[in-house]
Amino acid sequence: MSIKDNIEYINRRKEKAALKSGRTGDDVLLVAVTKLHTAAEMNEAIDAGITDIAENKVQEIVRKYDDVKSVRWHLIGHLQTNKVRQVIDKVCMIHSVDSFHLAQEIDKRAAQHGLVMDILVQVNTAHEDSKFGVSPEDADELILKIAENCENIRIKGIMCMAPFEIDPEDARPFFTEAKEIFDRYAAQEAAERIDFKYLSMGMTNDYEVAIEEGSNLIRVGTAIFGNRDYRSEEK
Ligand SMILES: *Cc1c(COP(=O)(O)O)cnc(C)c1O
């Protein structure tokens, strides 16, 4: 199957899952995760209708940026503060904000560029091994602190990941917990700098379940591009 075929297939399944939760396929944004894939593959996906792509590493964005057609770039992986300045003018949204320290650095760099950066707060609903993401109990404090202090940031929602390699059916509770946090803010008369729009959850293995549980942004790599070759990583 070609990249184009894969995207069409995902779009059909996305539509079906969205209908199950009273929405349509257009209510759910498909973001193509392109880590370890080439600029040529990325351009093929863009030609097939992909408008948004995501990388998990700053270096990969910087390396491929000039070779990829016009598209919206998302950063979805752990971000070190010393790398923020390399991507601040390249990405449209950072999904992986899980500390005030990181938010402050994003705020500072955004101000230097005269822009406002959209971010998602990464919540670790899996309460486990992953060292990334703020715990659900601490999410409110982080959201409010960023909103209060970071003029050059807009908090656009929540990102979460289910634990790796679990049955997608077993991922539902993790998605539900993220949805609860999302709903609380989405329903509010938005405070300044809090403008919840995205609930980023669902990957190749579990995007249909994630959509059924309310996701409106899925991050899909393998189902579009095939398996990643991690041996190429250190090139
Ligand atoms: C790699 C990655 C994805 C996509 O994973 P697939 O299983 O290939 O769809 C989604 N989100 C994050 C944060 C990732 O690092």
PDBQT file of the ligand as one rigid body, heavy atoms in Angstrom, charges set to zero:
ROOT
HETATM    1  C1  LIG A 301       6.086   8.149  17.524  1.00  0.00    +0.000 C 
HETATM    2  C2  LIG A 301       4.987   8.860  18.183  1.00  0.00    +0.000 A 
HETATM    3  C3  LIG A 301       3.666   8.754  17.710  1.00  0.00    +0.000 A 
HETATM    4  C4  LIG A 301       3.259   7.880  16.533  1.00  0.00    +0.000 C 
HETATM    5  O1  LIG A 301       3.439   6.527  16.799  1.00  0.00    +0.000 OA
HETATM    6  P1  LIG A 301       2.905   5.392  15.800  1.00  0.00    +0.000 P 
HETATM    7  O2  LIG A 301       2.681   4.222  16.686  1.00  0.00    +0.000 OA
HETATM    8  O3  LIG A 301       3.985   5.155  14.812  1.00  0.00    +0.000 OA
HETATM    9  O4  LIG A 301       1.670   5.879  15.151  1.00  0.00    +0.000 OA
HETATM   10  C5  LIG A 301       2.680   9.488  18.360  1.00  0.00    +0.000 A 
HETATM   11  N1  LIG A 301       2.957  10.273  19.420  1.00  0.00    +0.000 NA
HETATM   12  C6  LIG A 301       4.214  10.396  19.898  1.00  0.00    +0.000 A 
HETATM   13  C7  LIG A 301       4.452  11.298  21.056  1.00  0.00    +0.000 C 
HETATM   14  C8  LIG A 301       5.267   9.696  19.299  1.00  0.00    +0.000 A 
HETATM   15  O5  LIG A 301       6.505   9.829  19.784  1.00  0.00    +0.000 OA
ENDROOT
TORSDOF 0
